[in-house]
Amino acid sequence: MKIYLDVCCLSRPFDDQSQYRVRLESEAILIILHRFYAHEWEWIGSEAIEIEVGNTPDIGKRQHLVGLTSYIHNQ
């Protein structure tokens, strides 16, 4: 299965987890990422993701996002 996740999705686990919906969405993203790491699914990326990650103002968050995006297969 090929899936495209944008930076908004990738950032969800960094959001305030006190809301139930945000927690559920974060858990869903983490499950999807696990599928990528296990090579069960293929993560399709784009230049837009690279640009958005590069423009992330929080340096710690940006570094984490760069690590996550190393699993992207650019088409």
PDB file of N, H, CA, C and O in Angstrom:
ATOM      1  N   MET A   1       0.845  -1.169   0.000  1.00  0.00           N
ATOM      2  CA  MET A   1       0.000   0.000   0.000  1.00  0.00           C
ATOM      3  C   MET A   1       0.895   1.238   0.000  1.00  0.00           C
ATOM      4  O   MET A   1       1.879   1.297   0.737  1.00  0.00           O
ATOM      5  N   LYS A   2       0.555   2.211  -0.815  1.00  0.00           N
ATOM      6  H   LYS A   2      -0.244   2.163  -1.413  1.00  0.00           H
ATOM      7  CA  LYS A   2       1.277   3.476  -0.870  1.00  0.00           C
ATOM      8  C   LYS A   2       0.419   4.554  -0.211  1.00  0.00           C
ATOM      9  O   LYS A   2      -0.776   4.674  -0.480  1.00  0.00           O
ATOM     10  N   ILE A   3       1.065   5.339   0.662  1.00  0.00           N
ATOM     11  H   ILE A   3       2.036   5.242   0.880  1.00  0.00           H
ATOM     12  CA  ILE A   3       0.335   6.360   1.420  1.00  0.00           C
ATOM     13  C   ILE A   3       1.118   7.664   1.391  1.00  0.00           C
ATOM     14  O   ILE A   3       2.347   7.675   1.458  1.00  0.00           O
ATOM     15  N   TYR A   4       0.378   8.757   1.290  1.00  0.00           N
ATOM     16  H   TYR A   4      -0.621   8.748   1.236  1.00  0.00           H
ATOM     17  CA  TYR A   4       0.974  10.091   1.367  1.00  0.00           C
ATOM     18  C   TYR A   4       0.530  10.733   2.674  1.00  0.00           C
ATOM     19  O   TYR A   4      -0.668  10.858   2.929  1.00  0.00           O
ATOM     20  N   LEU A   5       1.482  11.138   3.499  1.00  0.00           N
ATOM     21  H   LEU A   5       2.455  11.036   3.292  1.00  0.00           H
ATOM     22  CA  LEU A   5       1.199  11.894   4.723  1.00  0.00           C
ATOM     23  C   LEU A   5       1.832  13.269   4.576  1.00  0.00           C
ATOM     24  O   LEU A   5       3.002  13.385   4.210  1.00  0.00           O
ATOM     25  N   ASP A   6       1.060  14.307   4.862  1.00  0.00           N
ATOM     26  H   ASP A   6       0.110  14.213   5.160  1.00  0.00           H
ATOM     27  CA  ASP A   6       1.636  15.641   4.809  1.00  0.00           C
ATOM     28  C   ASP A   6       2.206  16.023   6.179  1.00  0.00           C
ATOM     29  O   ASP A   6       2.088  15.265   7.142  1.00  0.00           O
ATOM     30  N   VAL A   7       2.813  17.183   6.254  1.00  0.00           N
ATOM     31  H   VAL A   7       2.909  17.799   5.472  1.00  0.00           H
ATOM     32  CA  VAL A   7       3.474  17.613   7.489  1.00  0.00           C
ATOM     33  C   VAL A   7       2.460  17.855   8.603  1.00  0.00           C
ATOM     34  O   VAL A   7       2.786  17.700   9.780  1.00  0.00           O
ATOM     35  N   CYS A   8       1.251  18.228   8.249  1.00  0.00           N
ATOM     36  H   CYS A   8       0.986  18.354   7.293  1.00  0.00           H
ATOM     37  CA  CYS A   8       0.206  18.399   9.260  1.00  0.00           C
ATOM     38  C   CYS A   8      -0.024  17.081   9.996  1.00  0.00           C
ATOM     39  O   CYS A   8      -0.144  17.063  11.221  1.00  0.00           O
ATOM     40  N   CYS A   9      -0.083  15.984   9.251  1.00  0.00           N
ATOM     41  H   CYS A   9       0.015  15.999   8.256  1.00  0.00           H
ATOM     42  CA  CYS A   9      -0.249  14.660   9.868  1.00  0.00           C
ATOM     43  C   CYS A   9       0.946  14.328  10.756  1.00  0.00           C
ATOM     44  O   CYS A   9       0.786  13.862  11.884  1.00  0.00           O
ATOM     45  N   LEU A  10       2.138  14.575  10.233  1.00  0.00           N
ATOM     46  H   LEU A  10       2.268  14.954   9.317  1.00  0.00           H
ATOM     47  CA  LEU A  10       3.355  14.239  10.977  1.00  0.00           C
ATOM     48  C   LEU A  10       3.478  15.044  12.265  1.00  0.00           C
ATOM     49  O   LEU A  10       4.072  14.589  13.242  1.00  0.00           O
ATOM     50  N   SER A  11       2.916  16.229  12.252  1.00  0.00           N
ATOM     51  H   SER A  11       2.433  16.598  11.458  1.00  0.00           H
ATOM     52  CA  SER A  11       3.007  17.109  13.418  1.00  0.00           C
ATOM     53  C   SER A  11       1.984  16.781  14.495  1.00  0.00           C
ATOM     54  O   SER A  11       2.107  17.258  15.623  1.00  0.00           O
ATOM     55  N   ARG A  12       0.987  15.982  14.173  1.00  0.00           N
ATOM     56  H   ARG A  12       0.887  15.595  13.257  1.00  0.00           H
ATOM     57  CA  ARG A  12      -0.096  15.710  15.118  1.00  0.00           C
ATOM     58  C   ARG A  12       0.394  15.171  16.458  1.00  0.00           C
ATOM     59  O   ARG A  12      -0.108  15.613  17.491  1.00  0.00           O
ATOM     60  N   PRO A  13       1.342  14.247  16.497  1.00  0.00           N
ATOM     61  CA  PRO A  13       1.806  13.760  17.801  1.00  0.00           C
ATOM     62  C   PRO A  13       2.472  14.836  18.669  1.00  0.00           C
ATOM     63  O   PRO A  13       2.662  14.625  19.867  1.00  0.00           O
ATOM     64  N   PHE A  14       2.827  15.985  18.082  1.00  0.00           N
ATOM     65  H   PHE A  14       2.672  16.157  17.109  1.00  0.00           H
ATOM     66  CA  PHE A  14       3.439  17.080  18.837  1.00  0.00           C
ATOM     67  C   PHE A  14       2.398  18.033  19.408  1.00  0.00           C
ATOM     68  O   PHE A  14       2.725  18.898  20.220  1.00  0.00           O
ATOM     69  N   ASP A  15       1.136  17.877  18.985  1.00  0.00           N
ATOM     70  H   ASP A  15       0.869  17.174  18.326  1.00  0.00           H
ATOM     71  CA  ASP A  15       0.074  18.761  19.450  1.00  0.00           C
ATOM     72  C   ASP A  15      -0.346  18.417  20.876  1.00  0.00           C
ATOM     73  O   ASP A  15       0.008  17.365  21.407  1.00  0.00           O
ATOM     74  N   ASP A  16      -1.102  19.321  21.481  1.00  0.00           N
ATOM     75  H   ASP A  16      -1.389  20.176  21.049  1.00  0.00           H
ATOM     76  CA  ASP A  16      -1.634  19.121  22.827  1.00  0.00           C
ATOM     77  C   ASP A  16      -2.524  17.874  22.844  1.00  0.00           C
ATOM     78  O   ASP A  16      -3.543  17.820  22.155  1.00  0.00           O
ATOM     79  N   GLN A  17      -2.136  16.898  23.619  1.00  0.00           N
ATOM     80  H   GLN A  17      -1.309  16.942  24.178  1.00  0.00           H
ATOM     81  CA  GLN A  17      -2.826  15.609  23.641  1.00  0.00           C
ATOM     82  C   GLN A  17      -3.973  15.547  24.652  1.00  0.00           C
ATOM     83  O   GLN A  17      -4.517  14.472  24.906  1.00  0.00           O
ATOM     84  N   SER A  18      -4.338  16.678  25.219  1.00  0.00           N
ATOM     85  H   SER A  18      -3.897  17.551  25.013  1.00  0.00           H
ATOM     86  CA  SER A  18      -5.407  16.662  26.222  1.00  0.00           C
ATOM     87  C   SER A  18      -6.789  16.456  25.600  1.00  0.00           C
ATOM     88  O   SER A  18      -7.725  16.068  26.298  1.00  0.00           O
ATOM     89  N   GLN A  19      -6.927  16.707  24.316  1.00  0.00           N
ATOM     90  H   GLN A  19      -6.166  17.023  23.749  1.00  0.00           H
ATOM     91  CA  GLN A  19      -8.204  16.474  23.639  1.00  0.00           C
ATOM     92  C   GLN A  19      -8.233  15.049  23.098  1.00  0.00           C
ATOM     93  O   GLN A  19      -7.264  14.573  22.506  1.00  0.00           O
ATOM     94  N   TYR A  20      -9.355  14.385  23.311  1.00  0.00           N
ATOM     95  H   TYR A  20     -10.142  14.772  23.791  1.00  0.00           H
ATOM     96  CA  TYR A  20      -9.500  12.984  22.908  1.00  0.00           C
ATOM     97  C   TYR A  20      -9.264  12.801  21.412  1.00  0.00           C
ATOM     98  O   TYR A  20      -8.565  11.872  21.008  1.00  0.00           O
ATOM     99  N   ARG A  21      -9.832  13.666  20.596  1.00  0.00           N
ATOM    100  H   ARG A  21     -10.399  14.421  20.924  1.00  0.00           H
ATOM    101  CA  ARG A  21      -9.682  13.552  19.140  1.00  0.00           C
ATOM    102  C   ARG A  21      -8.223  13.670  18.722  1.00  0.00           C
ATOM    103  O   ARG A  21      -7.766  12.914  17.865  1.00  0.00           O
ATOM    104  N   VAL A  22      -7.496  14.593  19.305  1.00  0.00           N
ATOM    105  H   VAL A  22      -7.868  15.207  20.001  1.00  0.00           H
ATOM    106  CA  VAL A  22      -6.086  14.780  18.974  1.00  0.00           C
ATOM    107  C   VAL A  22      -5.289  13.531  19.347  1.00  0.00           C
ATOM    108  O   VAL A  22      -4.412  13.104  18.595  1.00  0.00           O
ATOM    109  N   ARG A  23      -5.592  12.948  20.501  1.00  0.00           N
ATOM    110  H   ARG A  23      -6.304  13.295  21.112  1.00  0.00           H
ATOM    111  CA  ARG A  23      -4.917  11.712  20.925  1.00  0.00           C
ATOM    112  C   ARG A  23      -5.182  10.579  19.949  1.00  0.00           C
ATOM    113  O   ARG A  23      -4.262   9.848  19.582  1.00  0.00           O
ATOM    114  N   LEU A  24      -6.432  10.427  19.525  1.00  0.00           N
ATOM    115  H   LEU A  24      -7.179  11.022  19.823  1.00  0.00           H
ATOM    116  CA  LEU A  24      -6.769   9.368  18.566  1.00  0.00           C
ATOM    117  C   LEU A  24      -6.055   9.569  17.230  1.00  0.00           C
ATOM    118  O   LEU A  24      -5.524   8.623  16.649  1.00  0.00           O
ATOM    119  N   GLU A  25      -6.049  10.802  16.759  1.00  0.00           N
ATOM    120  H   GLU A  25      -6.480  11.570  17.231  1.00  0.00           H
ATOM    121  CA  GLU A  25      -5.369  11.087  15.494  1.00  0.00           C
ATOM    122  C   GLU A  25      -3.869  10.836  15.623  1.00  0.00           C
ATOM    123  O   GLU A  25      -3.248  10.316  14.696  1.00  0.00           O
ATOM    124  N   SER A  26      -3.290  11.196  16.747  1.00  0.00           N
ATOM    125  H   SER A  26      -3.795  11.619  17.500  1.00  0.00           H
ATOM    126  CA  SER A  26      -1.862  10.956  16.987  1.00  0.00           C
ATOM    127  C   SER A  26      -1.550   9.464  16.993  1.00  0.00           C
ATOM    128  O   SER A  26      -0.563   9.026  16.402  1.00  0.00           O
ATOM    129  N   GLU A  27      -2.393   8.694  17.661  1.00  0.00           N
ATOM    130  H   GLU A  27      -3.194   9.051  18.142  1.00  0.00           H
ATOM    131  CA  GLU A  27      -2.202   7.244  17.698  1.00  0.00           C
ATOM    132  C   GLU A  27      -2.307   6.646  16.298  1.00  0.00           C
ATOM    133  O   GLU A  27      -1.544   5.746  15.948  1.00  0.00           O
ATOM    134  N   ALA A  28      -3.241   7.139  15.506  1.00  0.00           N
ATOM    135  H   ALA A  28      -3.861   7.870  15.790  1.00  0.00           H
ATOM    136  CA  ALA A  28      -3.394   6.643  14.136  1.00  0.00           C
ATOM    137  C   ALA A  28      -2.139   6.928  13.316  1.00  0.00           C
ATOM    138  O   ALA A  28      -1.679   6.070  12.562  1.00  0.00           O
ATOM    139  N   ILE A  29      -1.592   8.115  13.460  1.00  0.00           N
ATOM    140  H   ILE A  29      -1.966   8.812  14.073  1.00  0.00           H
ATOM    141  CA  ILE A  29      -0.370   8.468  12.725  1.00  0.00           C
ATOM    142  C   ILE A  29       0.789   7.577  13.171  1.00  0.00           C
ATOM    143  O   ILE A  29       1.570   7.117  12.338  1.00  0.00           O
ATOM    144  N   LEU A  30       0.904   7.333  14.458  1.00  0.00           N
ATOM    145  H   LEU A  30       0.270   7.706  15.135  1.00  0.00           H
ATOM    146  CA  LEU A  30       1.986   6.482  14.955  1.00  0.00           C
ATOM    147  C   LEU A  30       1.855   5.048  14.443  1.00  0.00           C
ATOM    148  O   LEU A  30       2.861   4.399  14.155  1.00  0.00           O
ATOM    149  N   ILE A  31       0.635   4.555  14.329  1.00  0.00           N
ATOM    150  H   ILE A  31      -0.183   5.082  14.563  1.00  0.00           H
ATOM    151  CA  ILE A  31       0.412   3.214  13.778  1.00  0.00           C
ATOM    152  C   ILE A  31       0.825   3.175  12.309  1.00  0.00           C
ATOM    153  O   ILE A  31       1.468   2.225  11.862  1.00  0.00           O
ATOM    154  N   ILE A  32       0.454   4.204  11.570  1.00  0.00           N
ATOM    155  H   ILE A  32      -0.069   4.975  11.933  1.00  0.00           H
ATOM    156  CA  ILE A  32       0.836   4.278  10.154  1.00  0.00           C
ATOM    157  C   ILE A  32       2.352   4.343  10.014  1.00  0.00           C
ATOM    158  O   ILE A  32       2.925   3.654   9.170  1.00  0.00           O
ATOM    159  N   LEU A  33       3.005   5.161  10.831  1.00  0.00           N
ATOM    160  H   LEU A  33       2.540   5.720  11.517  1.00  0.00           H
ATOM    161  CA  LEU A  33       4.470   5.253  10.770  1.00  0.00           C
ATOM    162  C   LEU A  33       5.117   3.900  11.062  1.00  0.00           C
ATOM    163  O   LEU A  33       6.104   3.528  10.428  1.00  0.00           O
ATOM    164  N   HIS A  34       4.562   3.176  12.014  1.00  0.00           N
ATOM    165  H   HIS A  34       3.760   3.479  12.529  1.00  0.00           H
ATOM    166  CA  HIS A  34       5.087   1.844  12.322  1.00  0.00           C
ATOM    167  C   HIS A  34       5.014   0.934  11.094  1.00  0.00           C
ATOM    168  O   HIS A  34       5.929   0.149  10.845  1.00  0.00           O
ATOM    169  N   ARG A  35       3.946   1.038  10.341  1.00  0.00           N
ATOM    170  H   ARG A  35       3.202   1.676  10.543  1.00  0.00           H
ATOM    171  CA  ARG A  35       3.811   0.233   9.114  1.00  0.00           C
ATOM    172  C   ARG A  35       4.896   0.602   8.100  1.00  0.00           C
ATOM    173  O   ARG A  35       5.406  -0.261   7.385  1.00  0.00           O
ATOM    174  N   PHE A  36       5.242   1.887   8.044  1.00  0.00           N
ATOM    175  H   PHE A  36       4.828   2.588   8.624  1.00  0.00           H
ATOM    176  CA  PHE A  36       6.330   2.302   7.145  1.00  0.00           C
ATOM    177  C   PHE A  36       7.653   1.703   7.604  1.00  0.00           C
ATOM    178  O   PHE A  36       8.404   1.146   6.804  1.00  0.00           O
ATOM    179  N   TYR A  37       7.930   1.822   8.899  1.00  0.00           N
ATOM    180  H   TYR A  37       7.320   2.274   9.550  1.00  0.00           H
ATOM    181  CA  TYR A  37       9.198   1.322   9.453  1.00  0.00           C
ATOM    182  C   TYR A  37       9.328  -0.180   9.279  1.00  0.00           C
ATOM    183  O   TYR A  37      10.431  -0.693   9.089  1.00  0.00           O
ATOM    184  N   ALA A  38       8.209  -0.884   9.342  1.00  0.00           N
ATOM    185  H   ALA A  38       7.314  -0.467   9.496  1.00  0.00           H
ATOM    186  CA  ALA A  38       8.207  -2.343   9.179  1.00  0.00           C
ATOM    187  C   ALA A  38       8.191  -2.750   7.702  1.00  0.00           C
ATOM    188  O   ALA A  38       8.149  -3.937   7.378  1.00  0.00           O
ATOM    189  N   HIS A  39       8.223  -1.761   6.820  1.00  0.00           N
ATOM    190  H   HIS A  39       8.256  -0.797   7.084  1.00  0.00           H
ATOM    191  CA  HIS A  39       8.214  -1.978   5.363  1.00  0.00           C
ATOM    192  C   HIS A  39       6.962  -2.716   4.895  1.00  0.00           C
ATOM    193  O   HIS A  39       6.988  -3.429   3.892  1.00  0.00           O
ATOM    194  N   GLU A  40       5.869  -2.538   5.631  1.00  0.00           N
ATOM    195  H   GLU A  40       5.847  -1.959   6.446  1.00  0.00           H
ATOM    196  CA  GLU A  40       4.598  -3.116   5.224  1.00  0.00           C
ATOM    197  C   GLU A  40       3.874  -2.195   4.240  1.00  0.00           C
ATOM    198  O   GLU A  40       3.162  -2.660   3.349  1.00  0.00           O
ATOM    199  N   TRP A  41       4.063  -0.891   4.414  1.00  0.00           N
ATOM    200  H   TRP A  41       4.641  -0.514   5.137  1.00  0.00           H
ATOM    201  CA  TRP A  41       3.469   0.106   3.534  1.00  0.00           C
ATOM    202  C   TRP A  41       4.579   1.013   3.018  1.00  0.00           C
ATOM    203  O   TRP A  41       5.655   1.089   3.611  1.00  0.00           O
ATOM    204  N   GLU A  42       4.312   1.695   1.916  1.00  0.00           N
ATOM    205  H   GLU A  42       3.438   1.634   1.434  1.00  0.00           H
ATOM    206  CA  GLU A  42       5.294   2.605   1.327  1.00  0.00           C
ATOM    207  C   GLU A  42       4.801   4.044   1.482  1.00  0.00           C
ATOM    208  O   GLU A  42       3.664   4.369   1.142  1.00  0.00           O
ATOM    209  N   TRP A  43       5.672   4.882   1.995  1.00  0.00           N
ATOM    210  H   TRP A  43       6.596   4.617   2.271  1.00  0.00           H
ATOM    211  CA  TRP A  43       5.357   6.281   2.229  1.00  0.00           C
ATOM    212  C   TRP A  43       5.806   7.085   1.021  1.00  0.00           C
ATOM    213  O   TRP A  43       6.996   7.149   0.713  1.00  0.00           O
ATOM    214  N   ILE A  44       4.853   7.694   0.346  1.00  0.00           N
ATOM    215  H   ILE A  44       3.886   7.643   0.597  1.00  0.00           H
ATOM    216  CA  ILE A  44       5.141   8.497  -0.825  1.00  0.00           C
ATOM    217  C   ILE A  44       5.240   9.957  -0.393  1.00  0.00           C
ATOM    218  O   ILE A  44       4.363  10.460   0.309  1.00  0.00           O
ATOM    219  N   GLY A  45       6.291  10.629  -0.806  1.00  0.00           N
ATOM    220  H   GLY A  45       7.003  10.221  -1.377  1.00  0.00           H
ATOM    221  CA  GLY A  45       6.507  12.009  -0.409  1.00  0.00           C
ATOM    222  C   GLY A  45       6.497  12.966  -1.582  1.00  0.00           C
ATOM    223  O   GLY A  45       6.159  12.601  -2.708  1.00  0.00           O
ATOM    224  N   SER A  46       6.878  14.207  -1.291  1.00  0.00           N
ATOM    225  H   SER A  46       7.153  14.504  -0.377  1.00  0.00           H
ATOM    226  CA  SER A  46       6.928  15.238  -2.312  1.00  0.00           C
ATOM    227  C   SER A  46       7.902  16.330  -1.866  1.00  0.00           C
ATOM    228  O   SER A  46       8.352  16.352  -0.720  1.00  0.00           O
ATOM    229  N   GLU A  47       8.213  17.219  -2.783  1.00  0.00           N
ATOM    230  H   GLU A  47       7.848  17.201  -3.714  1.00  0.00           H
ATOM    231  CA  GLU A  47       9.068  18.358  -2.438  1.00  0.00           C
ATOM    232  C   GLU A  47       8.387  19.254  -1.416  1.00  0.00           C
ATOM    233  O   GLU A  47       9.051  19.889  -0.596  1.00  0.00           O
ATOM    234  N   ALA A  48       7.059  19.304  -1.467  1.00  0.00           N
ATOM    235  H   ALA A  48       6.520  18.788  -2.133  1.00  0.00           H
ATOM    236  CA  ALA A  48       6.316  20.148  -0.527  1.00  0.00           C
ATOM    237  C   ALA A  48       6.608  19.741   0.916  1.00  0.00           C
ATOM    238  O   ALA A  48       6.726  20.601   1.789  1.00  0.00           O
ATOM    239  N   ILE A  49       6.724  18.453   1.169  1.00  0.00           N
ATOM    240  H   ILE A  49       6.628  17.755   0.459  1.00  0.00           H
ATOM    241  CA  ILE A  49       7.018  17.984   2.524  1.00  0.00           C
ATOM    242  C   ILE A  49       8.398  18.478   2.953  1.00  0.00           C
ATOM    243  O   ILE A  49       8.564  18.982   4.064  1.00  0.00           O
ATOM    244  N   GLU A  50       9.378  18.335   2.078  1.00  0.00           N
ATOM    245  H   GLU A  50       9.244  17.926   1.175  1.00  0.00           H
ATOM    246  CA  GLU A  50      10.732  18.781   2.396  1.00  0.00           C
ATOM    247  C   GLU A  50      10.757  20.279   2.701  1.00  0.00           C
ATOM    248  O   GLU A  50      11.421  20.714   3.642  1.00  0.00           O
ATOM    249  N   ILE A  51      10.036  21.058   1.910  1.00  0.00           N
ATOM    250  H   ILE A  51       9.496  20.705   1.146  1.00  0.00           H
ATOM    251  CA  ILE A  51       9.994  22.514   2.109  1.00  0.00           C
ATOM    252  C   ILE A  51       9.312  22.851   3.432  1.00  0.00           C
ATOM    253  O   ILE A  51       9.816  23.666   4.205  1.00  0.00           O
ATOM    254  N   GLU A  52       8.167  22.223   3.689  1.00  0.00           N
ATOM    255  H   GLU A  52       7.758  21.561   3.061  1.00  0.00           H
ATOM    256  CA  GLU A  52       7.431  22.499   4.931  1.00  0.00           C
ATOM    257  C   GLU A  52       8.241  22.104   6.157  1.00  0.00           C
ATOM    258  O   GLU A  52       8.275  22.843   7.141  1.00  0.00           O
ATOM    259  N   VAL A  53       8.889  20.951   6.108  1.00  0.00           N
ATOM    260  H   VAL A  53       8.860  20.351   5.309  1.00  0.00           H
ATOM    261  CA  VAL A  53       9.720  20.525   7.241  1.00  0.00           C
ATOM    262  C   VAL A  53      10.866  21.511   7.439  1.00  0.00           C
ATOM    263  O   VAL A  53      11.178  21.884   8.570  1.00  0.00           O
ATOM    264  N   GLY A  54      11.489  21.931   6.348  1.00  0.00           N
ATOM    265  H   GLY A  54      11.235  21.628   5.430  1.00  0.00           H
ATOM    266  CA  GLY A  54      12.587  22.900   6.434  1.00  0.00           C
ATOM    267  C   GLY A  54      12.162  24.238   7.001  1.00  0.00           C
ATOM    268  O   GLY A  54      12.983  24.958   7.568  1.00  0.00           O
ATOM    269  N   ASN A  55      10.891  24.581   6.856  1.00  0.00           N
ATOM    270  H   ASN A  55      10.224  23.996   6.395  1.00  0.00           H
ATOM    271  CA  ASN A  55      10.366  25.847   7.361  1.00  0.00           C
ATOM    272  C   ASN A  55       9.770  25.743   8.758  1.00  0.00           C
ATOM    273  O   ASN A  55       9.228  26.724   9.267  1.00  0.00           O
ATOM    274  N   THR A  56       9.856  24.594   9.378  1.00  0.00           N
ATOM    275  H   THR A  56      10.296  23.796   8.964  1.00  0.00           H
ATOM    276  CA  THR A  56       9.322  24.406  10.735  1.00  0.00           C
ATOM    277  C   THR A  56      10.159  25.239  11.703  1.00  0.00           C
ATOM    278  O   THR A  56      11.360  25.004  11.836  1.00  0.00           O
ATOM    279  N   PRO A  57       9.540  26.211  12.383  1.00  0.00           N
ATOM    280  CA  PRO A  57      10.316  27.128  13.229  1.00  0.00           C
ATOM    281  C   PRO A  57      10.941  26.482  14.469  1.00  0.00           C
ATOM    282  O   PRO A  57      12.021  26.897  14.891  1.00  0.00           O
ATOM    283  N   ASP A  58      10.300  25.498  15.050  1.00  0.00           N
ATOM    284  H   ASP A  58       9.422  25.161  14.708  1.00  0.00           H
ATOM    285  CA  ASP A  58      10.823  24.835  16.250  1.00  0.00           C
ATOM    286  C   ASP A  58      11.934  23.873  15.826  1.00  0.00           C
ATOM    287  O   ASP A  58      11.671  22.882  15.144  1.00  0.00           O
ATOM    288  N   ILE A  59      13.156  24.160  16.224  1.00  0.00           N
ATOM    289  H   ILE A  59      13.369  24.965  16.778  1.00  0.00           H
ATOM    290  CA  ILE A  59      14.317  23.378  15.776  1.00  0.00           C
ATOM    291  C   ILE A  59      14.222  21.917  16.217  1.00  0.00           C
ATOM    292  O   ILE A  59      14.522  21.021  15.428  1.00  0.00           O
ATOM    293  N   GLY A  60      13.817  21.663  17.439  1.00  0.00           N
ATOM    294  H   GLY A  60      13.573  22.391  18.080  1.00  0.00           H
ATOM    295  CA  GLY A  60      13.695  20.289  17.925  1.00  0.00           C
ATOM    296  C   GLY A  60      12.654  19.511  17.145  1.00  0.00           C
ATOM    297  O   GLY A  60      12.876  18.360  16.771  1.00  0.00           O
ATOM    298  N   LYS A  61      11.526  20.140  16.905  1.00  0.00           N
ATOM    299  H   LYS A  61      11.345  21.075  17.210  1.00  0.00           H
ATOM    300  CA  LYS A  61      10.464  19.507  16.131  1.00  0.00           C
ATOM    301  C   LYS A  61      10.939  19.257  14.701  1.00  0.00           C
ATOM    302  O   LYS A  61      10.687  18.193  14.135  1.00  0.00           O
ATOM    303  N   ARG A  62      11.634  20.250  14.118  1.00  0.00           N
ATOM    304  H   ARG A  62      11.839  21.114  14.578  1.00  0.00           H
ATOM    305  CA  ARG A  62      12.153  20.105  12.762  1.00  0.00           C
ATOM    306  C   ARG A  62      13.108  18.922  12.662  1.00  0.00           C
ATOM    307  O   ARG A  62      13.030  18.142  11.712  1.00  0.00           O
ATOM    308  N   GLN A  63      14.005  18.782  13.627  1.00  0.00           N
ATOM    309  H   GLN A  63      14.069  19.416  14.398  1.00  0.00           H
ATOM    310  CA  GLN A  63      14.955  17.665  13.610  1.00  0.00           C
ATOM    311  C   GLN A  63      14.232  16.328  13.677  1.00  0.00           C
ATOM    312  O   GLN A  63      14.609  15.373  12.997  1.00  0.00           O
ATOM    313  N   HIS A  64      13.206  16.266  14.489  1.00  0.00           N
ATOM    314  H   HIS A  64      12.900  17.041  15.041  1.00  0.00           H
ATOM    315  CA  HIS A  64      12.421  15.027  14.607  1.00  0.00           C
ATOM    316  C   HIS A  64      11.712  14.727  13.286  1.00  0.00           C
ATOM    317  O   HIS A  64      11.691  13.583  12.833  1.00  0.00           O
ATOM    318  N   LEU A  65      11.134  15.761  12.671  1.00  0.00           N
ATOM    319  H   LEU A  65      11.152  16.691  13.039  1.00  0.00           H
ATOM    320  CA  LEU A  65      10.442  15.580  11.399  1.00  0.00           C
ATOM    321  C   LEU A  65      11.403  15.146  10.298  1.00  0.00           C
ATOM    322  O   LEU A  65      11.049  14.324   9.452  1.00  0.00           O
ATOM    323  N   VAL A  66      12.614  15.692  10.304  1.00  0.00           N
ATOM    324  H   VAL A  66      12.902  16.359  10.991  1.00  0.00           H
ATOM    325  CA  VAL A  66      13.609  15.290   9.308  1.00  0.00           C
ATOM    326  C   VAL A  66      13.923  13.812   9.477  1.00  0.00           C
ATOM    327  O   VAL A  66      14.053  13.092   8.487  1.00  0.00           O
ATOM    328  N   GLY A  67      14.045  13.352  10.715  1.00  0.00           N
ATOM    329  H   GLY A  67      13.940  13.937  11.519  1.00  0.00           H
ATOM    330  CA  GLY A  67      14.286  11.927  10.956  1.00  0.00           C
ATOM    331  C   GLY A  67      13.134  11.062  10.458  1.00  0.00           C
ATOM    332  O   GLY A  67      13.347   9.998   9.876  1.00  0.00           O
ATOM    333  N   LEU A  68      11.920  11.530  10.692  1.00  0.00           N
ATOM    334  H   LEU A  68      11.747  12.394  11.165  1.00  0.00           H
ATOM    335  CA  LEU A  68      10.755  10.771  10.226  1.00  0.00           C
ATOM    336  C   LEU A  68      10.716  10.687   8.709  1.00  0.00           C
ATOM    337  O   LEU A  68      10.415   9.635   8.146  1.00  0.00           O
ATOM    338  N   THR A  69      11.018  11.790   8.055  1.00  0.00           N
ATOM    339  H   THR A  69      11.262  12.645   8.513  1.00  0.00           H
ATOM    340  CA  THR A  69      10.899  11.822   6.593  1.00  0.00           C
ATOM    341  C   THR A  69      11.993  11.042   5.885  1.00  0.00           C
ATOM    342  O   THR A  69      11.971  10.937   4.658  1.00  0.00           O
ATOM    343  N   SER A  70      12.931  10.502   6.609  1.00  0.00           N
ATOM    344  H   SER A  70      12.949  10.587   7.605  1.00  0.00           H
ATOM    345  CA  SER A  70      13.976   9.692   5.964  1.00  0.00           C
ATOM    346  C   SER A  70      13.390   8.385   5.408  1.00  0.00           C
ATOM    347  O   SER A  70      14.042   7.684   4.634  1.00  0.00           O
ATOM    348  N   TYR A  71      12.163   8.071   5.809  1.00  0.00           N
ATOM    349  H   TYR A  71      11.634   8.640   6.437  1.00  0.00           H
ATOM    350  CA  TYR A  71      11.500   6.852   5.320  1.00  0.00           C
ATOM    351  C   TYR A  71      10.658   7.086   4.068  1.00  0.00           C
ATOM    352  O   TYR A  71      10.028   6.159   3.560  1.00  0.00           O
ATOM    353  N   ILE A  72      10.647   8.326   3.570  1.00  0.00           N
ATOM    354  H   ILE A  72      11.160   9.079   3.983  1.00  0.00           H
ATOM    355  CA  ILE A  72       9.833   8.653   2.395  1.00  0.00           C
ATOM    356  C   ILE A  72      10.483   8.145   1.133  1.00  0.00           C
ATOM    357  O   ILE A  72      11.700   8.223   0.963  1.00  0.00           O
ATOM    358  N   HIS A  73       9.646   7.618   0.242  1.00  0.00           N
ATOM    359  H   HIS A  73       8.658   7.555   0.380  1.00  0.00           H
ATOM    360  CA  HIS A  73      10.069   7.244  -1.112  1.00  0.00           C
ATOM    361  C   HIS A  73       9.545   8.335  -2.035  1.00  0.00           C
ATOM    362  O   HIS A  73       8.345   8.396  -2.305  1.00  0.00           O
ATOM    363  N   ASN A  74      10.428   9.190  -2.517  1.00  0.00           N
ATOM    364  H   ASN A  74      11.403   9.140  -2.297  1.00  0.00           H
ATOM    365  CA  ASN A  74       9.985  10.266  -3.416  1.00  0.00           C
ATOM    366  C   ASN A  74       9.725   9.697  -4.799  1.00  0.00           C
ATOM    367  O   ASN A  74      10.494   8.891  -5.322  1.00  0.00           O
ATOM    368  N   GLN A  75       8.638  10.135  -5.361  1.00  0.00           N
ATOM    369  H   GLN A  75       8.013  10.790  -4.935  1.00  0.00           H
ATOM    370  CA  GLN A  75       8.235   9.673  -6.691  1.00  0.00           C
ATOM    371  C   GLN A  75       8.690  10.644  -7.754  1.00  0.00           C
ATOM    372  O   GLN A  75       8.441  10.424  -8.939  1.00  0.00           O
TER     373      GLN A  75
END
